Amino acid sequence: MAREAHLEAAKHHLDAASKHLAAVGKYNEGDVHGAEMHAEESWGASQFADGKSVEAHRQATMALKMI
């Protein structure tokens, strides 16, 4: 169960990174408004991914306690 949670967290971290790269791309194109929009989406996705990571670590800790 902890393994699946870590994989899900990793998927969300990749999504956040993708959104961050989209923001950088928009900024490089000179589209400051688009960059800000993607940066906000990236921040939200990063926060969500961090929450998933915390849950995965909690599950891993609980699994170790059962051993």
N, CA, C and O atoms as a CHARMM CRD file, in Angstrom:
* protein
*
  268
    1    1 MET  N      0.82100  -1.19400   0.00000 PROA 1      0.00000
    2    1 MET  CA     0.00000   0.00000   0.00000 PROA 1      0.00000
    3    1 MET  C      0.86500   1.25900   0.00000 PROA 1      0.00000
    4    1 MET  O      0.56200   2.22000  -0.70700 PROA 1      0.00000
    5    2 ALA  N      1.93700   1.25800   0.78600 PROA 2      0.00000
    6    2 ALA  CA     2.82400   2.41600   0.82400 PROA 2      0.00000
    7    2 ALA  C      3.51300   2.60800  -0.52600 PROA 2      0.00000
    8    2 ALA  O      3.73600   3.73700  -0.96400 PROA 2      0.00000
    9    3 ARG  N      3.84600   1.49600  -1.17800 PROA 3      0.00000
   10    3 ARG  CA     4.49300   1.59100  -2.48800 PROA 3      0.00000
   11    3 ARG  C      3.58700   2.29600  -3.48800 PROA 3      0.00000
   12    3 ARG  O      4.04100   3.16900  -4.22800 PROA 3      0.00000
   13    4 GLU  N      2.32300   1.92700  -3.51700 PROA 4      0.00000
   14    4 GLU  CA     1.37300   2.55100  -4.43400 PROA 4      0.00000
   15    4 GLU  C      1.20700   4.03200  -4.10800 PROA 4      0.00000
   16    4 GLU  O      1.08400   4.86500  -5.00600 PROA 4      0.00000
   17    5 ALA  N      1.20600   4.34700  -2.82600 PROA 5      0.00000
   18    5 ALA  CA     1.07200   5.75500  -2.41900 PROA 5      0.00000
   19    5 ALA  C      2.28300   6.56800  -2.87700 PROA 5      0.00000
   20    5 ALA  O      2.14100   7.71500  -3.30100 PROA 5      0.00000
   21    6 HSD  N      3.48400   5.96600  -2.79100 PROA 6      0.00000
   22    6 HSD  CA     4.68000   6.65600  -3.26700 PROA 6      0.00000
   23    6 HSD  C      4.63000   6.84900  -4.78400 PROA 6      0.00000
   24    6 HSD  O      5.02700   7.89900  -5.29000 PROA 6      0.00000
   25    7 LEU  N      4.14600   5.84600  -5.50300 PROA 7      0.00000
   26    7 LEU  CA     4.02600   5.97500  -6.95600 PROA 7      0.00000
   27    7 LEU  C      3.02500   7.06200  -7.33500 PROA 7      0.00000
   28    7 LEU  O      3.25400   7.82300  -8.27500 PROA 7      0.00000
   29    8 GLU  N      1.92500   7.13200  -6.60500 PROA 8      0.00000
   30    8 GLU  CA     0.93400   8.17500  -6.87000 PROA 8      0.00000
   31    8 GLU  C      1.51700   9.55400  -6.58100 PROA 8      0.00000
   32    8 GLU  O      1.30800  10.49200  -7.35100 PROA 8      0.00000
   33    9 ALA  N      2.24500   9.68100  -5.47800 PROA 9      0.00000
   34    9 ALA  CA     2.87900  10.96200  -5.14100 PROA 9      0.00000
   35    9 ALA  C      3.86800  11.36600  -6.22600 PROA 9      0.00000
   36    9 ALA  O      3.93100  12.53400  -6.60800 PROA 9      0.00000
   37   10 ALA  N      4.63900  10.40600  -6.72300 PROA 10     0.00000
   38   10 ALA  CA     5.60400  10.69700  -7.78200 PROA 10     0.00000
   39   10 ALA  C      4.89500  11.18900  -9.04400 PROA 10     0.00000
   40   10 ALA  O      5.37000  12.10600  -9.71400 PROA 10     0.00000
   41   11 LYS  N      3.75900  10.57500  -9.35900 PROA 11     0.00000
   42   11 LYS  CA     2.98000  11.00200 -10.52800 PROA 11     0.00000
   43   11 LYS  C      2.54300  12.45500 -10.37600 PROA 11     0.00000
   44   11 LYS  O      2.59800  13.22700 -11.33200 PROA 11     0.00000
   45   12 HSD  N      2.11100  12.82100  -9.18400 PROA 12     0.00000
   46   12 HSD  CA     1.67400  14.19400  -8.94900 PROA 12     0.00000
   47   12 HSD  C      2.85000  15.17500  -8.95700 PROA 12     0.00000
   48   12 HSD  O      2.70100  16.32100  -9.38100 PROA 12     0.00000
   49   13 HSD  N      4.01500  14.72300  -8.48900 PROA 13     0.00000
   50   13 HSD  CA     5.20000  15.58000  -8.56200 PROA 13     0.00000
   51   13 HSD  C      5.60000  15.82300 -10.02000 PROA 13     0.00000
   52   13 HSD  O      6.00500  16.93000 -10.37600 PROA 13     0.00000
   53   14 LEU  N      5.48700  14.80000 -10.85500 PROA 14     0.00000
   54   14 LEU  CA     5.78100  14.97300 -12.28000 PROA 14     0.00000
   55   14 LEU  C      4.79600  15.93600 -12.93000 PROA 14     0.00000
   56   14 LEU  O      5.17800  16.73500 -13.78500 PROA 14     0.00000
   57   15 ASP  N      3.53800  15.86400 -12.53100 PROA 15     0.00000
   58   15 ASP  CA     2.52600  16.78800 -13.04900 PROA 15     0.00000
   59   15 ASP  C      2.87900  18.22200 -12.65300 PROA 15     0.00000
   60   15 ASP  O      2.78500  19.13700 -13.47100 PROA 15     0.00000
   61   16 ALA  N      3.28000  18.41000 -11.40900 PROA 16     0.00000
   62   16 ALA  CA     3.65100  19.75500 -10.94600 PROA 16     0.00000
   63   16 ALA  C      4.87000  20.26500 -11.71000 PROA 16     0.00000
   64   16 ALA  O      4.92600  21.43400 -12.09100 PROA 16     0.00000
   65   17 ALA  N      5.84300  19.38400 -11.93300 PROA 17     0.00000
   66   17 ALA  CA     7.04000  19.78700 -12.68000 PROA 17     0.00000
   67   17 ALA  C      6.69100  20.16800 -14.11300 PROA 17     0.00000
   68   17 ALA  O      7.24300  21.12300 -14.66100 PROA 17     0.00000
   69   18 SER  N      5.77800  19.42200 -14.71400 PROA 18     0.00000
   70   18 SER  CA     5.34200  19.72200 -16.07200 PROA 18     0.00000
   71   18 SER  C      4.68500  21.10200 -16.14200 PROA 18     0.00000
   72   18 SER  O      4.92100  21.87100 -17.07300 PROA 18     0.00000
   73   19 LYS  N      3.86500  21.39500 -15.14800 PROA 19     0.00000
   74   19 LYS  CA     3.20700  22.71500 -15.10700 PROA 19     0.00000
   75   19 LYS  C      4.23100  23.82300 -14.87700 PROA 19     0.00000
   76   19 LYS  O      4.09500  24.92100 -15.41700 PROA 19     0.00000
   77   20 HSD  N      5.24500  23.53600 -14.08300 PROA 20     0.00000
   78   20 HSD  CA     6.30000  24.52000 -13.86300 PROA 20     0.00000
   79   20 HSD  C      7.05600  24.79700 -15.16400 PROA 20     0.00000
   80   20 HSD  O      7.35000  25.94700 -15.49200 PROA 20     0.00000
   81   21 LEU  N      7.36400  23.72600 -15.89800 PROA 21     0.00000
   82   21 LEU  CA     8.05500  23.90500 -17.17800 PROA 21     0.00000
   83   21 LEU  C      7.19600  24.67800 -18.17400 PROA 21     0.00000
   84   21 LEU  O      7.71800  25.45300 -18.97600 PROA 21     0.00000
   85   22 ALA  N      5.89800  24.47300 -18.12700 PROA 22     0.00000
   86   22 ALA  CA     4.99000  25.23700 -18.99300 PROA 22     0.00000
   87   22 ALA  C      5.05100  26.72200 -18.63700 PROA 22     0.00000
   88   22 ALA  O      5.01900  27.58000 -19.51900 PROA 22     0.00000
   89   23 ALA  N      5.13900  27.01800 -17.34000 PROA 23     0.00000
   90   23 ALA  CA     5.24700  28.41200 -16.90400 PROA 23     0.00000
   91   23 ALA  C      6.54400  29.02700 -17.40600 PROA 23     0.00000
   92   23 ALA  O      6.55000  30.16200 -17.88300 PROA 23     0.00000
   93   24 VAL  N      7.63700  28.29100 -17.30200 PROA 24     0.00000
   94   24 VAL  CA     8.92800  28.78500 -17.77700 PROA 24     0.00000
   95   24 VAL  C      8.87900  29.02000 -19.28800 PROA 24     0.00000
   96   24 VAL  O      9.40000  30.01600 -19.78900 PROA 24     0.00000
   97   25 GLY  N      8.24800  28.09200 -20.00100 PROA 25     0.00000
   98   25 GLY  CA     8.11400  28.24400 -21.45000 PROA 25     0.00000
   99   25 GLY  C      7.33700  29.49200 -21.81900 PROA 25     0.00000
  100   25 GLY  O      7.72600  30.22200 -22.73100 PROA 25     0.00000
  101   26 LYS  N      6.23700  29.74300 -21.11400 PROA 26     0.00000
  102   26 LYS  CA     5.43800  30.94200 -21.38100 PROA 26     0.00000
  103   26 LYS  C      6.24600  32.20800 -21.09500 PROA 26     0.00000
  104   26 LYS  O      6.18500  33.18100 -21.84800 PROA 26     0.00000
  105   27 TYR  N      7.00400  32.17900 -19.99300 PROA 27     0.00000
  106   27 TYR  CA     7.83200  33.33400 -19.64900 PROA 27     0.00000
  107   27 TYR  C      8.88600  33.58100 -20.72800 PROA 27     0.00000
  108   27 TYR  O      9.12200  34.72200 -21.12500 PROA 27     0.00000
  109   28 ASN  N      9.51500  32.50500 -21.19800 PROA 28     0.00000
  110   28 ASN  CA    10.53800  32.63300 -22.24400 PROA 28     0.00000
  111   28 ASN  C      9.95700  33.15800 -23.54900 PROA 28     0.00000
  112   28 ASN  O     10.65600  33.79700 -24.33600 PROA 28     0.00000
  113   29 GLU  N      8.66800  32.88500 -23.77500 PROA 29     0.00000
  114   29 GLU  CA     7.99400  33.38800 -24.97600 PROA 29     0.00000
  115   29 GLU  C      7.56400  34.84500 -24.81500 PROA 29     0.00000
  116   29 GLU  O      7.10200  35.47200 -25.76800 PROA 29     0.00000
  117   30 GLY  N      7.71600  35.37300 -23.61300 PROA 30     0.00000
  118   30 GLY  CA     7.30800  36.75000 -23.35100 PROA 30     0.00000
  119   30 GLY  C      5.88000  36.87100 -22.87300 PROA 30     0.00000
  120   30 GLY  O      5.37300  37.98200 -22.72300 PROA 30     0.00000
  121   31 ASP  N      5.22900  35.76700 -22.63300 PROA 31     0.00000
  122   31 ASP  CA     3.83500  35.75700 -22.17200 PROA 31     0.00000
  123   31 ASP  C      3.81300  35.72800 -20.63900 PROA 31     0.00000
  124   31 ASP  O      3.68300  34.66900 -20.02600 PROA 31     0.00000
  125   32 VAL  N      3.94200  36.90500 -20.04100 PROA 32     0.00000
  126   32 VAL  CA     4.02200  36.99400 -18.58600 PROA 32     0.00000
  127   32 VAL  C      2.70800  36.54700 -17.94000 PROA 32     0.00000
  128   32 VAL  O      2.72300  35.85100 -16.92400 PROA 32     0.00000
  129   33 HSD  N      1.57900  36.94000 -18.52000 PROA 33     0.00000
  130   33 HSD  CA     0.28200  36.54000 -17.95500 PROA 33     0.00000
  131   33 HSD  C      0.14100  35.01600 -17.99000 PROA 33     0.00000
  132   33 HSD  O     -0.27000  34.41000 -17.00100 PROA 33     0.00000
  133   34 GLY  N      0.47600  34.40100 -19.11700 PROA 34     0.00000
  134   34 GLY  CA     0.41100  32.94300 -19.22300 PROA 34     0.00000
  135   34 GLY  C      1.36700  32.27500 -18.25400 PROA 34     0.00000
  136   34 GLY  O      1.05200  31.23400 -17.67800 PROA 34     0.00000
  137   35 ALA  N      2.53600  32.87400 -18.07400 PROA 35     0.00000
  138   35 ALA  CA     3.51600  32.32300 -17.12900 PROA 35     0.00000
  139   35 ALA  C      2.96500  32.36600 -15.70900 PROA 35     0.00000
  140   35 ALA  O      3.10700  31.40400 -14.95500 PROA 35     0.00000
  141   36 GLU  N      2.33900  33.47500 -15.34700 PROA 36     0.00000
  142   36 GLU  CA     1.76500  33.58200 -13.99900 PROA 36     0.00000
  143   36 GLU  C      0.66200  32.55000 -13.78900 PROA 36     0.00000
  144   36 GLU  O      0.57800  31.93800 -12.72500 PROA 36     0.00000
  145   37 MET  N     -0.18000  32.35500 -14.79500 PROA 37     0.00000
  146   37 MET  CA    -1.26000  31.38100 -14.69400 PROA 37     0.00000
  147   37 MET  C     -0.69300  29.96700 -14.48200 PROA 37     0.00000
  148   37 MET  O     -1.14800  29.23400 -13.60300 PROA 37     0.00000
  149   38 HSD  N      0.29800  29.60000 -15.29200 PROA 38     0.00000
  150   38 HSD  CA     0.89400  28.27000 -15.15900 PROA 38     0.00000
  151   38 HSD  C      1.66100  28.13000 -13.84700 PROA 38     0.00000
  152   38 HSD  O      1.70000  27.05100 -13.25600 PROA 38     0.00000
  153   39 ALA  N      2.26700  29.22300 -13.39600 PROA 39     0.00000
  154   39 ALA  CA     3.00200  29.17900 -12.13100 PROA 39     0.00000
  155   39 ALA  C      2.04100  28.92600 -10.96700 PROA 39     0.00000
  156   39 ALA  O      2.36100  28.16900 -10.05100 PROA 39     0.00000
  157   40 GLU  N      0.87400  29.55300 -11.00200 PROA 40     0.00000
  158   40 GLU  CA    -0.12600  29.31700  -9.95400 PROA 40     0.00000
  159   40 GLU  C     -0.61400  27.86900  -9.98300 PROA 40     0.00000
  160   40 GLU  O     -0.76700  27.24000  -8.93600 PROA 40     0.00000
  161   41 GLU  N     -0.85600  27.34600 -11.17700 PROA 41     0.00000
  162   41 GLU  CA    -1.26000  25.93900 -11.30100 PROA 41     0.00000
  163   41 GLU  C     -0.15700  25.01900 -10.79500 PROA 41     0.00000
  164   41 GLU  O     -0.42800  24.01900 -10.13000 PROA 41     0.00000
  165   42 SER  N      1.07500  25.36000 -11.11200 PROA 42     0.00000
  166   42 SER  CA     2.22500  24.57300 -10.66800 PROA 42     0.00000
  167   42 SER  C      2.31800  24.56500  -9.14700 PROA 42     0.00000
  168   42 SER  O      2.56000  23.52000  -8.54300 PROA 42     0.00000
  169   43 TRP  N      2.13000  25.71300  -8.53700 PROA 43     0.00000
  170   43 TRP  CA     2.20400  25.80500  -7.07700 PROA 43     0.00000
  171   43 TRP  C      1.12700  24.93000  -6.44000 PROA 43     0.00000
  172   43 TRP  O      1.40700  24.18700  -5.49900 PROA 43     0.00000
  173   44 GLY  N     -0.10100  25.01500  -6.94700 PROA 44     0.00000
  174   44 GLY  CA    -1.19000  24.19600  -6.41300 PROA 44     0.00000
  175   44 GLY  C     -0.91500  22.71000  -6.58500 PROA 44     0.00000
  176   44 GLY  O     -1.15200  21.91900  -5.67200 PROA 44     0.00000
  177   45 ALA  N     -0.41700  22.33300  -7.75300 PROA 45     0.00000
  178   45 ALA  CA    -0.10700  20.92900  -8.01000 PROA 45     0.00000
  179   45 ALA  C      1.02700  20.44900  -7.10500 PROA 45     0.00000
  180   45 ALA  O      1.03000  19.30400  -6.65300 PROA 45     0.00000
  181   46 SER  N      1.98100  21.32900  -6.85000 PROA 46     0.00000
  182   46 SER  CA     3.09900  20.97600  -5.97400 PROA 46     0.00000
  183   46 SER  C      2.61900  20.75800  -4.54200 PROA 46     0.00000
  184   46 SER  O      3.06100  19.82500  -3.87200 PROA 46     0.00000
  185   47 GLN  N      1.72400  21.60800  -4.07600 PROA 47     0.00000
  186   47 GLN  CA     1.17300  21.46000  -2.73400 PROA 47     0.00000
  187   47 GLN  C      0.41100  20.14000  -2.61400 PROA 47     0.00000
  188   47 GLN  O      0.52800  19.43900  -1.60900 PROA 47     0.00000
  189   48 PHE  N     -0.36500  19.80900  -3.63600 PROA 48     0.00000
  190   48 PHE  CA    -1.12200  18.56100  -3.64200 PROA 48     0.00000
  191   48 PHE  C     -0.17400  17.36700  -3.61600 PROA 48     0.00000
  192   48 PHE  O     -0.38900  16.41000  -2.87200 PROA 48     0.00000
  193   49 ALA  N      0.88900  17.43000  -4.44200 PROA 49     0.00000
  194   49 ALA  CA     1.88200  16.34400  -4.49800 PROA 49     0.00000
  195   49 ALA  C      2.58400  16.18900  -3.15300 PROA 49     0.00000
  196   49 ALA  O      2.83900  15.07000  -2.70700 PROA 49     0.00000
  197   50 ASP  N      2.89600  17.30900  -2.50700 PROA 50     0.00000
  198   50 ASP  CA     3.53400  17.23300  -1.19200 PROA 50     0.00000
  199   50 ASP  C      2.63000  16.53100  -0.18500 PROA 50     0.00000
  200   50 ASP  O      3.10100  15.74700   0.63800 PROA 50     0.00000
  201   51 GLY  N      1.34500  16.81000  -0.25200 PROA 51     0.00000
  202   51 GLY  CA     0.39700  16.13200   0.63200 PROA 51     0.00000
  203   51 GLY  C      0.36900  14.63200   0.37000 PROA 51     0.00000
  204   51 GLY  O      0.29500  13.83300   1.30300 PROA 51     0.00000
  205   52 LYS  N      0.42700  14.25700  -0.89800 PROA 52     0.00000
  206   52 LYS  CA     0.45600  12.83500  -1.24900 PROA 52     0.00000
  207   52 LYS  C      1.73800  12.18300  -0.72200 PROA 52     0.00000
  208   52 LYS  O      1.71100  11.03900  -0.26700 PROA 52     0.00000
  209   53 SER  N      2.85100  12.90300  -0.78100 PROA 53     0.00000
  210   53 SER  CA     4.11400  12.37000  -0.26600 PROA 53     0.00000
  211   53 SER  C      4.04500  12.15900   1.24000 PROA 53     0.00000
  212   53 SER  O      4.52300  11.14700   1.75300 PROA 53     0.00000
  213   54 VAL  N      3.46300  13.09400   1.93100 PROA 54     0.00000
  214   54 VAL  CA     3.32300  12.96900   3.38600 PROA 54     0.00000
  215   54 VAL  C      2.50000  11.72500   3.71500 PROA 54     0.00000
  216   54 VAL  O      2.85100  10.96500   4.61800 PROA 54     0.00000
  217   55 GLU  N      1.41100  11.52000   2.98500 PROA 55     0.00000
  218   55 GLU  CA     0.57500  10.34900   3.21200 PROA 55     0.00000
  219   55 GLU  C      1.35000   9.06300   2.91500 PROA 55     0.00000
  220   55 GLU  O      1.23100   8.08600   3.65500 PROA 55     0.00000
  221   56 ALA  N      2.13400   9.05500   1.84700 PROA 56     0.00000
  222   56 ALA  CA     2.92700   7.87100   1.49900 PROA 56     0.00000
  223   56 ALA  C      3.93900   7.55900   2.59800 PROA 56     0.00000
  224   56 ALA  O      4.13000   6.39800   2.95900 PROA 56     0.00000
  225   57 HSD  N      4.57500   8.57500   3.11900 PROA 57     0.00000
  226   57 HSD  CA     5.54900   8.36100   4.19400 PROA 57     0.00000
  227   57 HSD  C      4.86100   7.87900   5.47100 PROA 57     0.00000
  228   57 HSD  O      5.41000   7.06000   6.20800 PROA 57     0.00000
  229   58 ARG  N      3.67900   8.38200   5.72200 PROA 58     0.00000
  230   58 ARG  CA     2.91900   7.91200   6.88900 PROA 58     0.00000
  231   58 ARG  C      2.60400   6.43100   6.74100 PROA 58     0.00000
  232   58 ARG  O      2.75100   5.66000   7.68900 PROA 58     0.00000
  233   59 GLN  N      2.16800   6.03600   5.54700 PROA 59     0.00000
  234   59 GLN  CA     1.84900   4.63200   5.31100 PROA 59     0.00000
  235   59 GLN  C      3.09100   3.75000   5.43800 PROA 59     0.00000
  236   59 GLN  O      3.01600   2.65000   5.98400 PROA 59     0.00000
  237   60 ALA  N      4.22500   4.22700   4.93800 PROA 60     0.00000
  238   60 ALA  CA     5.45700   3.46500   5.03000 PROA 60     0.00000
  239   60 ALA  C      5.87500   3.30300   6.50700 PROA 60     0.00000
  240   60 ALA  O      6.31800   2.23200   6.92200 PROA 60     0.00000
  241   61 THR  N      5.72900   4.35400   7.26600 PROA 61     0.00000
  242   61 THR  CA     6.07100   4.28700   8.69400 PROA 61     0.00000
  243   61 THR  C      5.18200   3.29500   9.42100 PROA 61     0.00000
  244   61 THR  O      5.65500   2.51900  10.25200 PROA 61     0.00000
  245   62 MET  N      3.91000   3.32000   9.11000 PROA 62     0.00000
  246   62 MET  CA     2.98100   2.37600   9.74200 PROA 62     0.00000
  247   62 MET  C      3.32300   0.93000   9.35100 PROA 62     0.00000
  248   62 MET  O      3.24100   0.02400  10.18000 PROA 62     0.00000
  249   63 ALA  N      3.70400   0.72400   8.09700 PROA 63     0.00000
  250   63 ALA  CA     4.07000  -0.62100   7.64200 PROA 63     0.00000
  251   63 ALA  C      5.31300  -1.11200   8.36900 PROA 63     0.00000
  252   63 ALA  O      5.39500  -2.28600   8.73000 PROA 63     0.00000
  253   64 LEU  N      6.27800  -0.23100   8.58500 PROA 64     0.00000
  254   64 LEU  CA     7.48400  -0.63100   9.30700 PROA 64     0.00000
  255   64 LEU  C      7.19500  -0.96600  10.75900 PROA 64     0.00000
  256   64 LEU  O      7.84100  -1.84200  11.33500 PROA 64     0.00000
  257   65 LYS  N      6.24300  -0.28600  11.34900 PROA 65     0.00000
  258   65 LYS  CA     5.88600  -0.55400  12.73600 PROA 65     0.00000
  259   65 LYS  C      5.23800  -1.94000  12.89700 PROA 65     0.00000
  260   65 LYS  O      5.27700  -2.53400  13.97500 PROA 65     0.00000
  261   66 MET  N      4.64500  -2.44000  11.80800 PROA 66     0.00000
  262   66 MET  CA     3.99000  -3.74500  11.86400 PROA 66     0.00000
  263   66 MET  C      4.98000  -4.89500  11.78400 PROA 66     0.00000
  264   66 MET  O      4.64700  -6.03200  12.11600 PROA 66     0.00000
  265   67 ILE  N      6.20100  -4.59900  11.34300 PROA 67     0.00000
  266   67 ILE  CA     7.20600  -5.66300  11.17600 PROA 67     0.00000
  267   67 ILE  C      7.73600  -6.09200  12.52400 PROA 67     0.00000
  268   67 ILE  O      8.58900  -6.97600  12.59900 PROA 67     0.00000
